[in-house]
Amino acid sequence: MMDRSAGILLHISSLPSRYGIGDLGPESFAFADFLESAGQTWWQILPISPTEQVSGNSPYSGLSAFAGNILLISPEYLVKDGLLEKEDLPENVKNTDKVDFEKATEVKIDLLEKSFRNFRNNAGKELKDAFEKFCKEEDDWLESYSLYAALKTKYKKSSWQDWPEGIKFRQEAAIRKVKEELKEGIQKEQFFQFLFYRQWFSLKSYCNSKGIRIFGDIPFYVGLDSSDVWAGPGLFKLNESLEPVAVSGVPPDYFSETGQLWGTPVFRWAEKKKEVHHWWKRRLKQCLRIYDLLRLDHFRAFSDYWEVPAGEETAINGKWQKGPGASFFKELKEELPDLPLVAEDLGDIDQAVHDLMDQFQLPGMRILQFAFGDKPGENLYAPHMHIKNSLVYTGTHDNNTVRGWVESASAKERRNLSQYTGRRITPARAPEVLIRMALGSVAHIAVAPMQDYLGLGEEAIMNRPSVAKGNWLWRMQEGQASPELGRKIKNWTVLYGRQPKAEKKKSRLKE
């Protein structure tokens, strides 16, 4: 897994398509071809959980830790499966320059509903058998999620905390009754997940056949309004009324006097150790079926996490609580010996976190945009301070693009960058400089967002963490992943010894 290699960060939703959002259709396969032509080994994406407008459609605030986002299903491939006719696809929908979640929902849900009707009425035995097999294999999460999703539709997207008491508290008689009432709706949600996973594994298989590995990402916490909390409230610090007694966040620091109050429920790591560990192992095993490598967002919470009493307006009055620590990873390693995991170790990290990473040899992250503030000579993010067991990034989905960063950087940062490189760096030149810097690092894996390879400015930022609206919208346009760009990236990748292993063997044979 940790050969010297390179990858590109581009979420599925950022691909071109005619349906308001990138999806698992032809453009995703075309991007896999582009990655191969560019000599890349990794395609890094963001979480693929179902999202909703109330949380800004953030993939880090999904409705399930196990389900897939059905807006990423490709209508074109529903035609290939015989579930839609070509004439069913809208002709007047154009590729937008930003994700249009409202339009995508309107168009795609209508097509998905039609595909479900066609499946029930006309599907052949092979497809129906595949659906039944999927439902059996994924039953440990699919049944509860599908009921939750059907109830979300019934109650007009309201939170489960606002549902009738019998359903909110999952009383046996109420659940039995609503399951019968919503039988078709539940099956429909199961079918949508079947379609998502069918298309997902088709893409993954294609990528793997091209030597491209999928690098996924999961948030540490799940939202209060999620199927996970509704179906398993005992795993979380909730009171008898199923209201949180404590929520997540991070403490005040250099960047925020009040810290960050995320507000998601925290796990009962101590009180329900066996049950919470079991849930997490299920989650990670599921993820490592979906991905070839997995980034653990907010890794420090495995060591200790910031817990804030529910009802607080800021994160100031929180306190550190012990996370699961080494005991969890020892259990996990028994079932997943290789631990193909990456620790997101950004921010204020203490020695206990580093010790946990070292104990299980988990690589961390080095972000070049963080390298040129105070004392770059001693900065762990500066290239000369990198270590092999790490990943280097020009920036992540939470950063500005490199061009945008240089345009808005302080005079000190621009001066340090120029002194470090030995030349004046213009915003237009900066993406190539930092990409080459990343590729030249000793870190095993070098990743750059697609926006940096395209040389885009701050208009292409994927997420502004301190801003509630307007995130997760950037999209690549048709033709931007051009053959010329692929050849340029391939040349840099080979120059810095990061081409795929098979290609390295070929080049040695030629020599």
C-alpha positions in Angstrom: 0.0 0.0 0.0 2.8 2.4 0.9 4.9 2.3 -2.2 6.2 5.6 -3.4 3.2 6.9 -5.4 1.0 9.8 -6.2 -2.7 10.6 -6.3 -5.3 13.3 -7.0 -8.1 14.4 -4.7 -11.4 14.9 -6.5 -14.8 14.0 -5.0 -17.4 12.2 -7.1 -19.8 15.1 -6.9 -17.2 17.3 -8.6 -17.1 15.4 -11.8 -18.9 16.7 -14.9 -22.4 15.4 -15.6 -25.8 16.5 -17.1 -27.7 16.0 -13.8 -26.6 18.8 -11.5 -24.0 16.7 -9.7 -21.1 14.4 -10.6 -21.9 10.7 -10.3 -20.8 7.2 -10.9 -21.5 7.3 -14.6 -19.3 7.6 -17.7 -17.3 10.7 -16.5 -16.1 8.7 -13.4 -14.7 6.0 -15.7 -13.2 8.7 -17.9 -11.5 10.2 -14.9 -10.1 6.7 -14.0 -8.6 6.6 -17.5 -7.2 10.1 -17.0 -5.6 9.0 -13.7 -4.0 6.1 -15.4 -2.7 8.3 -18.2 -1.3 10.7 -15.6 0.7 7.9 -13.9 -1.4 8.1 -10.7 -2.0 5.4 -8.2 -4.6 6.9 -6.0 -8.0 8.5 -6.5 -8.9 10.2 -3.2 -12.5 11.1 -2.5 -14.6 12.5 0.3 -17.2 10.6 2.3 -20.0 9.1 0.1 -22.8 9.1 2.7 -26.3 10.4 2.0 -26.5 14.2 2.8 -29.3 16.7 3.2 -29.8 20.4 2.8 -30.3 21.2 6.5 -26.6 20.3 7.1 -25.4 22.1 3.9 -25.1 18.8 2.0 -21.8 18.2 3.8 -20.5 14.7 3.2 -19.1 14.9 6.8 -22.7 15.2 8.2 -24.2 12.2 6.5 -27.4 10.4 7.4 -25.7 7.0 7.7 -22.3 5.6 8.3 -23.0 2.7 6.0 -25.4 3.9 3.2 -24.4 5.5 0.0 -25.6 8.9 -1.5 -28.2 8.0 -4.1 -27.6 11.3 -5.8 -24.4 9.8 -7.1 -26.2 7.1 -9.0 -25.8 7.4 -12.8 -29.0 7.5 -14.9 -27.0 6.4 -17.9 -26.1 3.1 -16.3 -29.7 2.6 -15.2 -30.4 2.5 -19.0 -27.6 -0.1 -19.4 -29.3 -2.2 -16.8 -32.6 -2.0 -18.6 -34.2 -0.1 -15.7 -34.8 3.1 -17.8 -35.2 3.8 -21.5 -32.8 6.3 -23.1 -35.9 8.5 -23.8 -36.4 8.8 -20.1 -33.3 10.8 -19.6 -33.8 14.6 -19.8 -32.4 16.2 -22.9 -32.3 19.9 -21.8 -30.2 19.5 -18.6 -26.7 21.0 -19.0 -23.5 20.5 -17.1 -23.5 23.3 -14.5 -20.3 24.9 -13.1 -21.4 24.2 -9.6 -23.3 21.3 -7.9 -27.0 22.1 -7.9 -28.3 19.8 -5.1 -31.9 20.9 -5.6 -31.9 20.3 -9.3 -30.1 17.0 -8.9 -32.6 15.8 -6.3 -35.5 16.8 -8.5 -34.2 15.1 -11.6 -32.6 12.0 -10.1 -35.3 11.0 -7.6 -37.8 11.0 -10.4 -35.6 8.7 -12.5 -34.9 6.5 -9.5 -38.6 6.1 -8.8 -39.2 5.2 -12.4 -36.4 2.6 -12.3 -37.9 1.0 -9.2 -41.3 0.7 -10.8 -39.6 -0.9 -13.9 -37.6 -3.2 -11.6 -40.7 -4.5 -9.8 -42.7 -4.9 -13.1 -40.1 -6.0 -15.7 -36.7 -6.9 -14.2 -35.2 -10.2 -15.2 -34.2 -13.0 -12.8 -30.5 -12.1 -12.7 -31.1 -8.6 -11.5 -33.7 -9.7 -8.9 -31.4 -12.4 -7.6 -28.6 -9.8 -7.3 -30.9 -7.5 -5.3 -32.0 -10.3 -3.0 -28.4 -11.3 -2.4 -27.5 -7.7 -1.6 -30.3 -7.3 0.9 -29.2 -10.5 2.7 -25.5 -9.6 2.7 -26.0 -6.0 4.0 -28.9 -6.7 6.4 -27.0 -5.6 9.5 -27.3 -2.0 8.4 -29.7 -2.0 5.4 -32.9 -2.8 7.2 -32.6 -0.1 9.8 -31.4 2.5 7.3 -34.1 1.7 4.7 -36.8 2.1 7.4 -35.2 5.3 8.6 -35.1 6.7 5.0 -38.7 5.7 4.4 -39.8 7.4 7.6 -37.8 10.5 6.6 -39.9 10.6 3.4 -43.2 10.0 5.4 -42.5 12.8 7.8 -41.3 15.3 5.2 -37.5 15.1 6.1 -38.0 16.0 9.7 -35.5 14.7 12.3 -36.3 11.3 14.0 -36.5 13.3 17.3 -39.7 14.9 16.0 -41.4 11.6 15.0 -44.3 10.1 17.0 -43.1 8.8 20.3 -43.6 5.1 19.5 -41.4 5.4 16.4 -38.9 7.7 18.0 -38.3 5.2 20.8 -38.5 2.2 18.5 -41.3 0.6 20.5 -41.9 -2.9 19.1 -45.6 -2.5 18.3 -45.2 0.9 16.6 -42.2 -0.3 14.5 -44.0 -3.5 13.4 -47.0 -1.4 12.3 -45.0 1.2 10.4 -42.9 -1.5 8.7 -46.1 -3.0 7.3 -47.4 0.4 6.3 -44.2 1.4 4.6 -43.3 -2.0 3.1 -43.0 -0.6 -0.5 -41.1 2.5 0.6 -38.6 0.4 2.6 -38.0 -1.9 -0.4 -37.6 1.1 -2.6 -34.8 2.5 -0.3 -33.2 -0.9 -0.3 -33.3 -0.9 -4.1 -31.7 2.5 -4.3 -28.8 1.3 -2.1 -28.5 -1.8 -4.2 -28.1 0.5 -7.3 -25.6 2.7 -5.5 -23.4 -0.2 -4.5 -23.8 -2.0 -7.8 -22.5 1.1 -9.6 -19.8 1.8 -6.9 -18.2 -1.6 -7.2 -18.4 -1.5 -11.0 -16.3 1.7 -10.8 -14.0 0.4 -8.2 -13.3 -2.8 -10.2 -12.6 -0.7 -13.3 -10.2 1.5 -11.3 -8.4 -1.4 -9.8 -8.0 -3.0 -13.2 -6.3 0.2 -14.3 -3.9 0.1 -11.3 -5.9 2.9 -9.6 -6.7 2.5 -5.9 -9.6 4.3 -4.2 -8.6 6.3 -1.2 -11.7 7.0 1.0 -12.5 9.2 4.0 -14.8 8.8 7.0 -15.8 11.4 9.6 -15.2 10.4 13.2 -18.7 11.3 14.4 -22.2 10.7 13.0 -25.0 13.3 13.1 -27.7 13.2 15.7 -30.3 12.9 12.9 -28.9 9.7 11.4 -30.0 6.2 11.1 -27.1 5.1 13.3 -28.2 7.2 16.3 -31.9 6.4 15.8 -31.2 2.6 15.5 -28.5 2.5 18.2 -29.1 5.3 20.7 -27.4 3.2 23.5 -24.0 3.8 21.7 -24.2 7.5 22.3 -24.4 9.8 25.3 -28.1 10.5 25.2 -30.6 10.8 28.2 -33.8 9.0 28.7 -35.6 11.4 26.3 -33.0 10.6 23.7 -31.5 14.1 23.8 -27.7 14.5 23.9 -26.2 15.1 27.3 -22.8 15.8 25.6 -21.7 16.8 22.2 -18.5 17.0 20.1 -16.2 19.9 19.3 -12.6 21.1 19.6 -11.3 23.5 22.3 -10.3 27.1 21.8 -7.0 27.6 20.0 -4.9 30.0 18.0 -7.6 30.2 15.3 -10.7 30.4 17.5 -11.2 31.9 20.9 -14.3 29.9 21.5 -13.2 26.6 19.8 -15.5 24.8 17.4 -18.9 23.3 18.6 -19.8 20.5 16.2 -22.8 19.4 18.1 -22.8 15.7 17.1 -23.4 13.1 19.9 -20.3 11.5 21.4 -19.8 7.8 21.8 -20.1 5.9 25.1 -16.6 4.6 24.8 -16.2 3.7 28.5 -19.7 2.6 29.5 -20.5 0.6 26.3 -17.0 -0.4 25.3 -17.9 -3.8 23.7 -20.9 -2.5 21.8 -19.2 0.7 20.5 -16.0 -1.3 19.5 -18.2 -3.8 17.6 -20.0 -0.9 15.8 -16.8 0.7 14.8 -15.2 -2.5 13.6 -18.4 -3.2 11.5 -18.0 0.3 10.1 -14.4 0.1 9.2 -14.7 -3.4 7.7 -17.5 -2.0 5.5 -15.4 0.9 4.5 -12.4 -1.3 3.6 -14.6 -3.3 1.3 -15.5 0.0 -0.5 -12.0 1.6 -0.4 -8.4 0.4 -0.8 -7.1 2.9 1.7 -9.0 4.9 4.3 -8.4 8.3 6.0 -9.7 8.5 9.6 -10.9 12.1 10.0 -10.2 13.8 13.4 -8.0 10.9 14.4 -7.0 12.5 17.6 -10.4 11.6 19.1 -9.3 8.0 19.2 -6.8 9.1 21.8 -8.9 11.7 23.6 -11.8 13.9 22.5 -13.3 17.2 23.5 -16.7 16.8 25.1 -19.0 19.7 25.6 -22.1 19.7 27.8 -25.3 19.8 25.6 -26.8 23.2 25.5 -23.6 25.2 25.5 -23.3 27.9 22.9 -19.6 27.5 22.4 -17.0 24.8 22.9 -15.2 26.8 25.7 -16.6 24.8 28.6 -15.7 21.3 27.3 -13.2 18.9 28.7 -11.0 16.2 27.4 -12.2 12.6 27.7 -10.3 9.4 27.0 -10.9 7.8 23.6 -10.7 4.1 22.9 -6.9 4.3 22.4 -4.7 1.3 21.7 -7.2 -1.3 22.9 -9.5 -0.6 20.0 -6.7 -0.8 17.4 -5.4 -4.1 18.9 -8.9 -5.6 18.4 -9.2 -4.1 14.9 -5.8 -5.5 13.9 -6.9 -9.0 14.8 -9.5 -8.8 12.1 -7.7 -6.4 9.7 -4.0 -7.2 10.1 -2.8 -4.8 7.5 -4.7 -1.7 8.8 -4.7 0.2 5.5 -5.5 3.5 7.4 -4.3 7.0 7.4 -4.5 9.2 10.4 -5.7 12.8 9.9 -3.4 14.3 12.5 -3.8 18.0 11.7 -4.2 20.7 14.3 -3.2 20.7 17.9 -1.9 17.1 18.4 -0.3 15.9 21.6 2.3 13.2 22.2 -0.3 10.6 23.1 -1.7 10.9 19.5 1.8 10.5 18.0 2.4 7.5 20.3 -0.8 5.8 19.1 0.1 6.4 15.5 3.6 5.1 16.0 2.4 2.0 17.9 0.3 0.9 14.9 2.5 2.5 12.2 -0.3 4.7 10.9 0.9 7.4 8.5 -0.1 11.0 9.1 -0.5 14.0 6.9 1.8 16.9 5.9 0.2 20.0 4.3 2.5 22.3 2.4 0.3 25.3 2.8 1.1 25.1 6.6 4.8 25.1 6.0 5.7 28.7 5.5 4.5 30.6 8.6 6.8 31.0 11.5 10.2 29.3 11.4 9.9 27.2 8.3 13.3 25.6 9.1 11.7 23.9 12.2 8.2 23.4 10.7 7.1 19.8 10.5 5.1 20.5 7.3 8.2 21.8 5.4 9.5 19.3 2.9 12.9 18.8 4.6 11.1 17.7 7.8 8.9 15.0 6.1 9.2 11.3 6.9 8.5 8.4 4.7 5.6 7.0 6.6 3.3 9.9 5.8 1.3 11.5 3.0 2.1 15.0 1.7 -0.6 17.3 0.3 -0.5 20.7 -1.4 -3.8 21.3 0.4 -6.9 19.4 1.4 -10.6 19.9 0.8 -10.7 22.3 3.8 -7.9 24.5 2.4 -7.8 27.2 -0.1 -6.4 26.2 -3.5 -2.7 26.8 -3.8 -3.2 29.8 -6.1 -5.9 31.2 -3.8 -3.7 30.7 -0.8 -0.7 32.6 -2.3 -3.0 35.4 -3.3 -4.3 35.8 0.2 -1.2 34.8 2.1 0.5 37.1 4.6 3.7 39.0 3.5 5.6 36.7 5.9 4.3 33.5 4.3 5.0 34.8 0.7 8.5 35.9 1.8 9.2 32.5 3.5 8.0 30.6 0.4 10.2 32.7 -1.9 13.2 32.2 0.4 12.6 28.5 0.7 12.4 28.0 -3.0 15.0 30.6 -3.9 12.8 32.5 -6.3 9.8 34.8 -6.3 6.6 32.8 -6.5 3.6 34.4 -8.3 0.1 33.0 -7.7 0.0 31.6 -11.2 3.3 29.8 -10.7 2.6 28.6 -7.2 0.5 25.5 -8.0 3.3 23.9 -10.0 5.9 24.8 -7.4 4.0 23.2 -4.5 3.0 20.2 -6.6 6.6 19.5 -7.5 7.6 20.1 -3.9 5.0 17.4 -2.8 6.1 15.0 -5.5 9.7 15.5 -4.5 9.1 14.8 -0.8 10.2 11.6 0.8 6.6 10.9 2.0 5.3 7.6 0.5 2.2 9.2 -1.1 1.9 12.7 -2.6 -1.6 14.0 -3.2 -2.8 17.3 -4.8 -6.4 18.4 -5.3 -7.5 18.5 -9.0 -8.0 22.3 -8.5 -4.3 22.7 -8.0 -3.4 20.7 -11.1 -5.8 23.0 -13.0 -4.2 26.1 -11.4 -7.5 27.5 -10.1 -8.0 30.2 -7.6 -10.2 30.6 -4.5 -13.4 30.3 -6.6 -12.6 26.6 -6.6 -12.4 26.0 -2.9 -14.4 22.9 -1.9 -15.1 23.8 1.7 -14.7 26.8 4.0 -14.8 25.3 7.5 -15.9 28.5 9.2 -18.7 29.2 6.7 -22.1 27.4 6.9 -23.3 27.9 3.4 -21.9 27.6 -0.1 -19.7 24.6 0.4 -19.2 21.3 -1.5 -20.2 23.0 -4.8 -17.1 23.1 -7.0 -17.2 21.0 -10.2 -14.7 20.2 -12.9 -15.7 21.1 -16.4 -15.8 18.9 -19.4 -12.4 18.8 -21.1 -10.4 20.1 -18.2 -8.9 16.7 -17.5 -7.3 16.9 -20.9 -4.7 14.5 -22.5 -2.2 17.4 -22.4 -2.6 17.8 -18.6 -2.4 14.0 -18.2 0.9 13.9 -20.0 2.3 16.8 -18.0 1.3 15.2 -14.7 2.8 11.8 -15.9 6.1 13.5 -16.7 6.3 15.0 -13.2 5.2 11.8 -11.6 8.0 9.8 -13.3 10.5 12.5 -12.7 10.0 12.2 -9.0 9.8 8.4 -9.0 6.1 8.1 -8.2 4.8 6.2 -11.2 2.9 3.0 -10.5 4.9 -0.1 -9.5 4.2 -1.9 -12.7 5.5 1.0 -14.7 8.7 1.2 -12.6 9.4 -2.5 -13.5 8.8 -1.8 -17.2 11.3 1.2 -17.1 13.9 -1.0 -15.4 13.5 -3.7 -18.1 14.1 -1.0 -20.8 17.3 0.1 -19.1 
